[in-house]
Amino acid sequence: MGGVLGVELKLVKENAHVRFYENESPLRLAGGVIAGKLDIREFKAAGKAPFIIISQLGGTCIGMEELQRRIGALTPPTPPSNPVPDALITRQGRLGKVRVSLGFRWSDPDCLASITPHID
């Protein structure tokens, strides 16, 4: 797939319907935030938008106050079905016209751990 956002992506697997790409090195974002993993799923069906997961967020913590200032109201948290340290607590909001799912680690519920835009 080449580079996206200045990050080299590698095809990690493929099936009859989807190509799965991941980054080979972390992506440094504004404000000291680091995205450790980009997971991009490219659908082979015409007209279907790719599915993107930005996870393993580290560096500067993006907290709830900052998210609410930028995104606005968020849904109540959905606790994980299996509360282990790496399990995600999820919330949803809107960033402009795009619905986003926000993940927070059970072990660190005050810092954003992942974000998934839902491109409808």
Order of alpha helices (4+ residues) and beta strands (2+ residues): beta-beta-beta-beta-beta-beta-alpha-beta-beta-beta
